[in-house]
Amino acid sequence: MSNPNLFSKQYLLTAGPTPLPPRVLSIASEPILYHRAPAFVDIYERVLANLPRVFQTSNQVLVFGSSGSGGMESAAANLIVPGDNVIVASCGKFGQRWAQLAEAFGANLHHLEFEWGTPVDPAAIGNKLDEIDGPVKAVFTTFSETSTGVLNDVKAINEIVTAAGSILVVDAVSGLGAANLPQDEWGIDVVVAGSQKALMCPPGLGFASVSPKALEIAAQNPGRRFYFDWEKTAKGQAKGNSPFTPAVSLFMALDVALNMILEEEGLENVFARHAVLAKAARAGIKAIGLERFGPDNPDANVVTAAWLPEEIEGAKVPGRMRDVYGVTIAGGQDHLKGKIARIAHCGYFGGFDIITALTALEMALRDLGFDVTPGSGAGAAEQVFAEHGSVPQPA
Ligand SMILES: *Cc1c(COP(=O)(O)O)cnc(C)c1O
């Protein structure tokens, strides 16, 4: 394997970490601010005021120095008392993480597993809620299942869960800021996310948008957590006073990224851009002669997955794209390793990123012996952009 120089031209086109706007990158190299000094407190308060706009909520969004999984762990730590009934509805790698967390926190776990590549069936959650004796503390599921590209109907899931008197916790680590998730309008109690996907920041911040009801449930169940305690963080944030040292540089980066999303491009336009990019990725995959993995869902705008041809060594495709062509995309995880390729459109992605990913995919497939017409995928994407009237670009 070649080992390209760290500074050689590379195209990072994965669903996380995602490519970053130069402005976001450069602000993170400014001097470190003292977190109690006004210069930082201004930034801190602005970020905390803007974050709920991305979650489309009036909740306080709690911020932790962690990867996205830290936001998830905060939900498990604050909601689950050992022995509680909880339901996890999963359809991929990240949904399984909820099950692992629920077990780590001692829940009486009821795990509804759906086949990877299919969405969670809301009705099955309803049946499970009926079937379980006694209260179900919470239901955990995934919005955009990044391991497969599937987008779950969390609106329908939430209606069933709240009607049964439980609360829903949604992992939107990759979906938030890429696909529409109006938390308050849909009435979802907890949404967690991370900084390094559609929010166009480096990895290192985990978020939990927690409703007053969920905060109350947590407050009634103290213990088994310290750093991730929701109440402690909520109280500190409300006073502009983080209970622990915040990730100063990441807050500065997020400040710039949120301004780009909310003011320069606008959330609606951000969603619309992701939709066109996803459409182009789907068209490109089809034109290359690959079969799409997962259901046809025009709202699944975060990641597009394709089956790799059986007659070639599929596991070599992403490595070849990266090491020979400098284009990094993700392959499949676990039992899908070597079986699928995932084209991301999540965050700071424009039309030419999709064309680049499709072109490198065509080249790697040809190298490995699959018959592809050069430019077929890229041409189909170009056609989608022509019909759209422009090549979508982020702000
Ligand atoms: C990336 C991702 C996570 C976990 O993120 P980490 O930041 O790696 O902890 C969780 N859920 C989904 C859906 C993701 O895409």
The ligand as a Tripos MOL2 file, in Angstrom:
@<TRIPOS>MOLECULE
LIG
   15    15     1     0     0
SMALL
NO_CHARGES

@<TRIPOS>ATOM
      1 C1        -20.9310    8.7920   13.4310 C.3       1 LIG1
      2 C2        -22.1390    8.2990   14.0930 C.ar      1 LIG1
      3 C3        -22.1950    8.0050   15.4730 C.ar      1 LIG1
      4 C4        -21.0360    8.0100   16.4120 C.3       1 LIG1
      5 O1        -20.2070    8.9420   16.3050 O.3       1 LIG1
      6 P1        -18.7910    9.0260   16.9970 P.3       1 LIG1
      7 O2        -18.5970   10.4830   16.8450 O.co2     1 LIG1
      8 O3        -17.8770    8.1970   16.2010 O.co2     1 LIG1
      9 O4        -18.8940    8.6140   18.3880 O.co2     1 LIG1
     10 C5        -23.3730    7.6020   16.0100 C.ar      1 LIG1
     11 N1        -24.4640    7.4870   15.2620 N.ar      1 LIG1
     12 C6        -24.4670    7.7500   13.9490 C.ar      1 LIG1
     13 C7        -25.7310    7.5830   13.1890 C.3       1 LIG1
     14 C8        -23.3130    8.1610   13.3150 C.ar      1 LIG1
     15 O5        -23.3110    8.4180   12.0110 O.3       1 LIG1
@<TRIPOS>BOND
     1     1     2 1
     2     2     3 ar
     3     2    14 ar
     4     3     4 1
     5     3    10 ar
     6     4     5 1
     7     5     6 1
     8     6     7 2
     9     6     8 1
    10     6     9 1
    11    10    11 ar
    12    11    12 ar
    13    12    13 1
    14    12    14 ar
    15    14    15 1
@<TRIPOS>SUBSTRUCTURE
     1 LIG1         1 GROUP 0 **** ****
